[in-house]
Amino acid sequence: MGALHHPQISTCLWFDKNGEEAANFYVSVFDNSRIKHIAYYGKDEPGPEGQAMLVTFEINGNEYLALNGGPQFKFSEAVSLVVNCRDQKEINRYWNALLEGGKPSQCGWLKDKFGFSWQIVPVQMDEMMKKGTKEQNSRLMQAMLKMVRLDLAELEKAWNGN
């Protein structure tokens, strides 16, 4: 019996017609990111000839596809990408970059200018939730629910009961 094959799994993001612009924006925001390949619509294909059909790009080693598939489908908060940040400086950096032209929500969520949802969260949240008591985690959640951009110092204060 041969070795098991572990297929590459990629996330495909459906855009109307600005997938190439979105992919270029995302790789400009995150270090260690790049456009890997662009396939264009040809003559007699479902999209405008010469428009990017599929853009394969990488963010921190994770592969994504931006498909220009037309206006039939829209993004919703049901799918988002989570950016786990080390500190407030990193939270602010990604929040500000991804929010450019977009719309803030609450609890560290935002929609970028393409309508795609992101969660900008400190890695410490997960650590606190794992080791916290029921009371600590409740205080943490109550503090988070009042925030738009997450404030790590305030979250830690709430968790510690200060």
Secondary structure as the mmCIF struct_conf table of DSSP 4:
data_model
#
loop_
_struct_conf.conf_type_id
_struct_conf.id
_struct_conf.beg_label_comp_id
_struct_conf.beg_label_asym_id
_struct_conf.beg_label_seq_id
_struct_conf.end_label_comp_id
_struct_conf.end_label_asym_id
_struct_conf.end_label_seq_id
HELX_LH_PP_P HELX_LH_PP_P1 GLY A 2 HIS A 5
STRN STRN1 THR A 11 PHE A 15
BEND BEND1 ASP A 16 LYS A 17
HELX_RH_AL_P HELX_RH_AL_P1 GLY A 19 VAL A 29
BEND BEND2 PHE A 30 ASN A 32
STRN STRN2 SER A 33 TYR A 40
TURN_TY1_P TURN_TY1_P1 LYS A 43 ASP A 44
BEND BEND3 GLU A 45 GLY A 47
TURN_TY1_P TURN_TY1_P2 GLU A 49 GLY A 50
BEND BEND4 GLN A 51 GLN A 51
STRN STRN3 ALA A 52 ILE A 59
TURN_TY1_P TURN_TY1_P3 ASN A 60 GLY A 61
STRN STRN4 ASN A 62 ASN A 68
TURN_TY1_P TURN_TY1_P4 PRO A 71 GLN A 72
TURN_TY1_P TURN_TY1_P5 GLU A 77 ALA A 78
BEND BEND5 VAL A 79 VAL A 79
STRN STRN5 SER A 80 CYS A 85
BEND BEND6 ARG A 86 ASP A 87
HELX_RH_AL_P HELX_RH_AL_P2 GLN A 88 LEU A 99
TURN_TY1_P TURN_TY1_P6 GLU A 100 GLY A 101
BEND BEND7 GLY A 102 GLY A 102
STRN STRN6 LYS A 103 PRO A 104
BEND BEND8 GLN A 106 GLN A 106
TURN_TY1_P TURN_TY1_P7 CYS A 107 GLY A 108
STRN STRN7 TRP A 109 LYS A 111
TURN_TY1_P TURN_TY1_P8 LYS A 113 PHE A 114
BEND BEND9 GLY A 115 GLY A 115
STRN STRN8 SER A 117 PRO A 122
HELX_RH_AL_P HELX_RH_AL_P3 VAL A 123 LYS A 131
HELX_RH_AL_P HELX_RH_AL_P4 LYS A 134 LEU A 145
TURN_TY1_P TURN_TY1_P9 LYS A 146 LYS A 146
BEND BEND10 VAL A 148 ARG A 149
HELX_RH_AL_P HELX_RH_AL_P5 LEU A 152 ASN A 160
TURN_TY1_P TURN_TY1_P10 GLY A 161 GLY A 161
#
